[in-house]
Amino acid sequence: MPLPPCAVGNRSTSLEKDIAQSLADQISKEIDKEILDSLMKDILVEEGWTGTGNLNPAFGDRTYKSEWYDETAEWVHLNAQGDYKLLRGQWLCKDPQDATMFILKWS
């Protein structure tokens, strides 16, 4: 038995609201992550951590390479002597020598 036209209209309105809410939630999470990553980056730099600059091709002028994160993460994991974090497309290193070696390797 087919649904009356008003029931179909209500269902599509509800679906549209659900989709809009889902998109709003996703955008909100992305904004929150950007804000938190920026704050964390600023705090670490204030505490003496050294950034590697924007060598990430997704954030700079270089041609984007999809393997960049995997390659640099592996290199950092195998070579860094101190702590490190990837925030906003930039590696931050607690040991300035790690950042220097990263820059020499990847720039």
RAKA-V706779 format. One record per pair of residues at least 24 apart in sequence whose C-alpha atoms are under 6 Angstrom apart, sorted by the first residue. I is the first residue (numbers start at 1). J is the second residue. Records with the same first field share a line. If there is no record, write none. Layout:
I = J ; J
This chain:
37 = 87
49 = 93 ; 94
50 = 92 ; 93 ; 96
51 = 91 ; 92
52 = 91 ; 99
54 = 90
56 = 89
